[in-house]
């Protein structure tokens, strides 16, 4: 019971920011006397910060209390098909340090050495007295890292290296990670977790989440729970078909074959342009703008079809769209999606709001880092259950 109540208090502070002791008691339903005892224990564990008293209100001055950013730390690792990000995240969910590595496709014979080196660097970046507060590592990666190699132009021999690799076990065996708990989650589900915990998910109970990167993917939240499904692949919107099948020799395109950034990079490359322009403002100016506009038009129509299908099946509050690209390109894509969604008949079903994601390119690694933090400090063993 003590641990459960402590977790409720910590979650109230995580969701609401600095609170007075009386406000904590009201939000959690725990008696003021018990809250006082809990706060004393959390103070002793250096998990809280007490701020200067607030005066000028009725009654005794109140002392705002918030989470101590240095109360705990976690590392989030995002292993993608084109790059890897490794983040050091503090107790409040803020990114303290960031390491990144770009590649044409991940080579398992080298990647795990790079992970080991990165974890050592981030651990060493903490003050000696804070290193014991590292509570674990979260890994976010595609469930089929070697899949779709033909679309990416990756040699089958290279992609085949990932068959049978247990990412969680391989990372746990590294010298820098062997003393830490290791969690694994699908990369787009991890991004969905970041939005659920640190973004718009605090105000929405059910939503479909889409993240645009090398491939577009997604996650699903119903009644404030991340839904994993039987295989952990719920919300895999990238595999949605965009047409009717005409037989095994003519499969319809999937959403990911149209609305993914590898398509935009291919268009830039064909025009002999810098393929990284989608990361910044260059995507919307000459000479990149014509290719970008064409990609936005095609992607918007494909995403709108997926939104219509999902809304008919799930009755969601909204669709949150984010990605690894620059914010100007996200704005352009959202505008295109709004226009495309309006072309569908919504008779018999409620049209969901299409909303901008708030986290950006860090979402997958941040969501991964939140796994070990929530495992130790959330009020429920269901890591992604938000307290009321």
N, C-alpha and C positions, 0 to 999 in steps of 0.2 A: 504493500500500500504506500509506503514511504517513497519508493522509487516511482510509482505511478503518479503520485501527486507532484513530485519534483519535476517530472517530465511535463505535466500539464502546465505548471508555472513557467517553465522554460519555453514551451510552445506559445503560451500567451504573449510572452515578451518577444518571441521571434516574429509573430504575426502582427503585433500591434505597436512595436517599438517601446520606448520608455513609458513605464506605467508607475503609478503610486501603489503602495501596498493595498490600500482600500480598493483600488480599481482591479488589481490582480485577483483579490478575493471575490469580487463581483463577477468577473469574467469566467473564473474557474469553478465557482460554486463551493470553494473550500473556505472554511471558517477563518476569520481574520487571525485568530490565535494560531491556527495551524500554518497559515501562510507566513506568519512571523517566524515560526520555527524553521520552515522550509527555506526561507530567505537567508536565515543565519547559516544553515548548512551549505547553501549554494555560495554564500559569501566566503565561507571557509575553504571551499574548493576553488575559489577564484574564478567563478563562472559569471559573476555579476559586476556591474559598475553602478555605484550610487552617485547621483549628480547633486549639485547644489539645491538646497530647499527652494520651493516655489512659494512665495508669499503673496499677500494681497487677496487671498480667497477666504471664504467663510471657513471657520474652524482652524485647526492646527495646520502649520505649514506642511506641505507634502514633499516627500523626497522621491523624485523620479528614479526608477531603477531600470537598467537595460542590460542586455547581454554583454559580457566582456569579450571583445573580438579575439583576445588571446586565450580564451577559455579552452579552446580545442582547435585542431587543424586537421585537414584531410587533403589528399592529393587526388585530383581527377585526371585521368588519361583518356584522351580521345584518339583512337586509331582509325584513321580514314584511308580511303583509297589513294589520296593524293598528298595527305599531310598528317602529322601527329601533333597534338597540343597536350601539354602537361601543365596543370595549374595547381598552385598551392592556395587553398581556400581556408579562410578563418571561420570562427564559430558563428559569425553573423551572415555567412554566405558571400563575403566579399573576396575578390581575387587579390592575393598578396603578391604572387610572383607568377610569371608565365614563361614557358619555354616552348618553342615550336620547331618543327623539322619538316621540310618539304621533300617530296620524292615523286618520281613518276608512277611508282607502285611499290607498296611495302615489301621488303625482302626479309622474311623471318630469320634468316641467318644473321642479319645485322640489327634488326629492329629491337630485339630484346636486350641487346647490349646498350642500345641508345636509351631504352627505358630505364635500365639500371643506372646509367650515368645521370640521367635527368632526375630520378628520384633522389640520388645522393646529393646532387646540387641543391635541390629544394630543401631537403632535410638540413643541409649545412647552412642554408640561408637563415634558419631560425636561431635565435639566441639559445645558448646551451640549456638554460632553465626551462625553455619552452618545447624542446624536442620530445620530451616525454608526453606531451599533450597531442601528439600525432595519433589520431584514432583509426586511420585506415586509408586504403586506396580503393577508388572506384574506377572501373574500366568501362568505356563505352566504345563499341565497335559494331559494324554491320554483322548480322548473323551469318551472312554468306560473303565473307571478305573476298573470296576468289571467284565469286559469281559474275556473270555478265561480262566476261573477259573479251568477247567479240565486240561488244559495243565500245569498250574502252581501248581496244587494240592491244590487249595484253596477251603475250604468248601463253598458250595453254600450260606449257612446262612451268612458267613462273607462277601462274594462278594456282596450279595444282599443289604447290608447296604448302598452301594453307589448309588443305584437306586434313581433317583429323587433329588439327592443333587446338588444344584446350587453352585459350588465352588466360583464363583465370589461373590455371595450374602453372603455366609457364611463368607468369609474372610472380606468383607466390614463391617460386623456386629461386628467384633472383636474390642475390646477397643483400641488396638494399631493401628488399621487400619482405624477407622471410619472417620478420618479427611482427608484421602488420596483418590485419584482416584484409582480405581482398574480396571485392564485390564486382559482379559483371552485369551489364544491362545492354540491350540493343541501343545503338547510338542515337537513333531518333526518339526512342523512348526516354533516354537520358535527357535529351533536349526538352522533351515534354515535361519531365520532372522539374527542370529548372524554371520553366514557365509556370508550372503549377505552384511551386513553392515561392519563387521570387518575382513572379510577374503577374499577368492578368488572371492566372488561375485562382487567385485569391478571391476574385469577384464572380467567377463562373463555376457552376457545379458540373456541367457536362459540355465538353467541347472536343472537336477533332483538331489535331495539331499537325501542321505540315512544315517540314524543314527542307529547304532547297540547298543542295550541295552538289557534289559530283553527280549523285543521283538524288532525286526527291524521295523523301520518306516521311513517315508520320508516327503519331502516337494517339491514343484514345483515352479520354478521361470521362468516366460516367459516375455521377453522384460523388464527385470529389475524390474518386479512386482512379489511379492509373490502371487501366485494364491490360494485362499481359496476354491473356488467352492461354490455350493449352500448350503452345510452343514458345510463348513469349513474343510472338510476332503480330499481335493485334495492332491495328492501325497501319498496316503495311500498304499504304495507298499507292506507292510507286508501282505496284503490280496490277493496279486496276486496268482492265482492258478498255480501249477507247473506241471499240467498234464490235461488230458481229463477226464471229468466226466463219471462215469460208472453207474450212478443212485444215488438216494438219500441215499442208504445204503452204498455207497462207494464214499464219496467226495474226490477229489484230495487234496493232501497236499497244504497248503498255504506257501508262502515264510517265514513267521514268524515262522512256525512250524519246519523249518530247520535251518535258518540263524540267530537265536537269541541266546543270551548268556545263556538263561535258559537251552538250550540243552548242552552247554559246561559245565555248572555247574553240570548238571545231570551226565555227563560222568566222571567228577572229583569225584563226590560223590560216584559213582559206584566203582571207584578204591580206595576209602577211602582216598582221597586227599583233601587238603584245597581248597574249591570251590572259593576262592577269588583270586586265582593265575592269572586269566586273567587280573587283574589290574596292573600287573608289569611283570618283566623279567622272572619270574618263568614259565610262560605259555609255553615258548619255550625251556625249559631244562627238563631233567629227574627229577622226574618220570611223570611230566605233559605232556611232549612233544608228546607222542604217541596219547593221547586223543585230544590234540590241533591240531595236523596234520590232524587227521580224520575229526574234525569239520571244519577246513579250507577247506579241499577238498570238503566236501558236501556243505558248505555254498557258496564257490566260484562258483560252478556250478549253484546253485539256483539263486544267484545274477546275474550271467551272463545272464541267461534266462530273468530275469526281465529287465535288461539293453537292451537286444535285442528287447524285446517287446516295451519298452518305446521309444527307438530310432525310431522305425518304425512309431509310432503314433505321436510323438511330434517334431521330427527334432531338437533336442537340441544340444547345443555346447559341453556339457560334463556332466559327472556324478561325483558328489563330495561325497565321502564316509568318514564318521567319526564315532565315537562311544565312549562309556564310558570306553572302555578297554585301556590297556597300549599301548604306541606307537609301541613297537616291534611287538605286535600281529596285530596291524593295518597294519604294513608293510607286514607281512606275508600274511594277507588276501588280500591286494591289489595285491601282486604278483600272488596269486592264481586266482584272478578275471581276471587279464590280460591274463593269460594262458587260462582260460575258455572262455573268450570273443573271443579269436582268433579261437576257434573251430566252430564259427557260420559263415554262409555265409552272407556277408554284401553287396551282389549284390543288387542294387536298393535302397540302403539306406546308409547314411554316418555313419561310426562307430564313436561314441563319445569318447572323451578322458575320461579316468578314473583317477580321481585326489584325492589326499589326503586332507581331511578336516584339517583346521588349528586351530580350537578352542578346540576340545576335550570334556572332560566330563562336562565342564562348559557351553556348548553351549546352552542347554535348558533354564537354569536359566538366563544366560546372555541375550539371545534373549528376554526373558520375561521382563527383566529390561529395555531393549531398547524401549519397547512399550510406557511407559509414557514419556520417554525423547524425543522420536520422536514426540509424540503427541503435546508437548509444543514447540519444537524447530525446527522441520523439515520444509522444504519449502512448503509442501503440506499436506493436511489432509489425503491423502493416505499414511499411516505411512511408507510403505516400498518402496516408489518411490525414487530412487536415483537421485539427481540433476545431470545434465550433467557435 
